[in-house]
Amino acid sequence: MKNASGPRSQPVRRPMRLLLVDDEPAVLRGLRRVIAQRRPFWELHCESGGAQALARLDETHIDCLMTDLQMPNMHGMELLTAVRLSHPDCVRLVHSSQIETNGRDEVAALCHRILDKPATPDAVISTLDWAMRLAVHRDLTGAAV
């Protein structure tokens, strides 16, 4: 007897896509190294500023963005605001030492999680794992993030 409900569709499997944004090359190198070692199947993109990050988001589906706040040309708060409006399904994380300067509540209103800089490799991976689980939930259910 054939199943009346038909075949069940499965989600498309692809690497999780992460975009790191920081104007400090050493920070990007360190994050890239930690993530590549611990989550080698993730697709990792790095940009040094907000404008470049927005361009990347416009050309590539990104599951999660992690940004610094204090950057030249476009402040991280501006970037988070733009991403929230133009890419609402992208999980937004802040990795910064300038959280209190900008106001923790104001930062928290624009992102899903805050990670104080410097963060341990375990804290970075734990936060990113949480964000990717949220992104997968969003993809499977269509729920807003």
C-alpha positions as a Python dict, from the first residue, in 0.01 Angstrom:
ca = {
    (1, 'M'): (0, 0, 0),
    (2, 'K'): (134, 336, -102),
    (3, 'N'): (176, 614, 156),
    (4, 'A'): (-118, 852, 104),
    (5, 'S'): (77, 1155, 217),
    (6, 'G'): (344, 1111, -52),
    (7, 'P'): (720, 1132, -11),
    (8, 'R'): (852, 1347, 269),
    (9, 'S'): (1075, 1631, 159),
    (10, 'Q'): (1414, 1668, 322),
    (11, 'P'): (1595, 1994, 385),
    (12, 'V'): (1874, 2073, 144),
    (13, 'R'): (2208, 1997, 304),
    (14, 'R'): (2481, 2251, 254),
    (15, 'P'): (2760, 2392, 466),
    (16, 'M'): (2660, 2648, 725),
    (17, 'R'): (2776, 2991, 609),
    (18, 'L'): (2937, 3231, 853),
    (19, 'L'): (3048, 3588, 785),
    (20, 'L'): (3305, 3743, 1020),
    (21, 'V'): (3345, 4122, 1013),
    (22, 'D'): (3635, 4294, 1188),
    (23, 'D'): (3880, 4563, 1081),
    (24, 'E'): (4166, 4395, 1270),
    (25, 'P'): (4334, 4135, 1045),
    (26, 'A'): (4484, 3953, 1346),
    (27, 'V'): (4138, 3902, 1497),
    (28, 'L'): (4003, 3764, 1168),
    (29, 'R'): (4304, 3531, 1135),
    (30, 'G'): (4258, 3402, 1490),
    (31, 'L'): (3885, 3344, 1449),
    (32, 'R'): (3938, 3179, 1111),
    (33, 'R'): (4198, 2943, 1259),
    (34, 'V'): (3978, 2840, 1554),
    (35, 'I'): (3668, 2789, 1341),
    (36, 'A'): (3853, 2603, 1064),
    (37, 'Q'): (4002, 2364, 1321),
    (38, 'R'): (3682, 2296, 1512),
    (39, 'R'): (3414, 2334, 1243),
    (40, 'P'): (3595, 2247, 918),
    (41, 'F'): (3275, 2195, 719),
    (42, 'W'): (3145, 2548, 773),
    (43, 'E'): (3181, 2789, 484),
    (44, 'L'): (3366, 3088, 627),
    (45, 'H'): (3372, 3439, 479),
    (46, 'C'): (3568, 3733, 625),
    (47, 'E'): (3530, 4104, 558),
    (48, 'S'): (3713, 4402, 706),
    (49, 'G'): (3423, 4647, 711),
    (50, 'G'): (3050, 4703, 702),
    (51, 'A'): (3017, 4799, 337),
    (52, 'Q'): (3206, 4489, 227),
    (53, 'A'): (2992, 4276, 458),
    (54, 'L'): (2669, 4412, 311),
    (55, 'A'): (2798, 4345, -41),
    (56, 'R'): (2881, 3985, 59),
    (57, 'L'): (2535, 3941, 211),
    (58, 'D'): (2375, 4064, -110),
    (59, 'E'): (2561, 3805, -318),
    (60, 'T'): (2575, 3504, -81),
    (61, 'H'): (2320, 3352, 155),
    (62, 'I'): (2478, 3385, 501),
    (63, 'D'): (2336, 3197, 799),
    (64, 'C'): (2521, 3392, 1067),
    (65, 'L'): (2710, 3721, 1088),
    (66, 'M'): (2954, 3797, 1370),
    (67, 'T'): (3075, 4157, 1377),
    (68, 'D'): (3291, 4392, 1577),
    (69, 'L'): (3138, 4727, 1666),
    (70, 'Q'): (3426, 4973, 1647),
    (71, 'M'): (3522, 4987, 1279),
    (72, 'P'): (3609, 5275, 1045),
    (73, 'N'): (3363, 5399, 781),
    (74, 'M'): (3063, 5198, 904),
    (75, 'H'): (3011, 5136, 1274),
    (76, 'G'): (2897, 4788, 1373),
    (77, 'M'): (2565, 4927, 1498),
    (78, 'E'): (2495, 5063, 1148),
    (79, 'L'): (2584, 4727, 998),
    (80, 'L'): (2357, 4540, 1240),
    (81, 'T'): (2069, 4777, 1164),
    (82, 'A'): (2114, 4731, 789),
    (83, 'V'): (2138, 4352, 819),
    (84, 'R'): (1830, 4334, 1038),
    (85, 'L'): (1634, 4526, 773),
    (86, 'S'): (1771, 4374, 451),
    (87, 'H'): (1859, 4019, 569),
    (88, 'P'): (1626, 3948, 863),
    (89, 'D'): (1690, 3572, 853),
    (90, 'C'): (2062, 3615, 919),
    (91, 'V'): (2153, 3543, 1282),
    (92, 'R'): (2342, 3847, 1414),
    (93, 'L'): (2620, 3820, 1674),
    (94, 'V'): (2845, 4089, 1820),
    (95, 'H'): (3207, 4015, 1916),
    (96, 'S'): (3347, 4335, 2062),
    (97, 'S'): (3533, 4497, 2348),
    (98, 'Q'): (3323, 4813, 2301),
    (99, 'I'): (2988, 4682, 2424),
    (100, 'E'): (2959, 4905, 2730),
    (101, 'T'): (3070, 5211, 2531),
    (102, 'N'): (2776, 5161, 2296),
    (103, 'G'): (2531, 5054, 2566),
    (104, 'R'): (2467, 4684, 2620),
    (105, 'D'): (2089, 4725, 2585),
    (106, 'E'): (2122, 4915, 2256),
    (107, 'V'): (2358, 4650, 2118),
    (108, 'A'): (2137, 4365, 2242),
    (109, 'A'): (1837, 4517, 2063),
    (110, 'L'): (2013, 4469, 1728),
    (111, 'C'): (2167, 4125, 1772),
    (112, 'H'): (2084, 3777, 1893),
    (113, 'R'): (2389, 3732, 2118),
    (114, 'I'): (2684, 3932, 2248),
    (115, 'L'): (3030, 3786, 2291),
    (116, 'D'): (3275, 4005, 2481),
    (117, 'K'): (3619, 4040, 2323),
    (118, 'P'): (3856, 3881, 2389),
    (119, 'A'): (3667, 3553, 2399),
    (120, 'T'): (3811, 3209, 2454),
    (121, 'P'): (3803, 2965, 2162),
    (122, 'D'): (3549, 2755, 2353),
    (123, 'A'): (3322, 3059, 2403),
    (124, 'V'): (3347, 3149, 2033),
    (125, 'I'): (3258, 2796, 1919),
    (126, 'S'): (2980, 2760, 2176),
    (127, 'T'): (2820, 3088, 2064),
    (128, 'L'): (2855, 3001, 1696),
    (129, 'D'): (2709, 2653, 1752),
    (130, 'W'): (2409, 2815, 1922),
    (131, 'A'): (2369, 3058, 1631),
    (132, 'M'): (2389, 2784, 1372),
    (133, 'R'): (2125, 2579, 1558),
    (134, 'L'): (1902, 2887, 1547),
    (135, 'A'): (1967, 2925, 1173),
    (136, 'V'): (1882, 2557, 1109),
    (137, 'H'): (1561, 2593, 1315),
    (138, 'R'): (1470, 2896, 1105),
    (139, 'D'): (1534, 2705, 781),
    (140, 'L'): (1329, 2404, 890),
    (141, 'T'): (1034, 2588, 1039),
    (142, 'G'): (1028, 2920, 856),
    (143, 'A'): (1020, 3091, 1195),
    (144, 'A'): (1165, 3437, 1225),
    (145, 'V'): (1494, 3470, 1408),
}
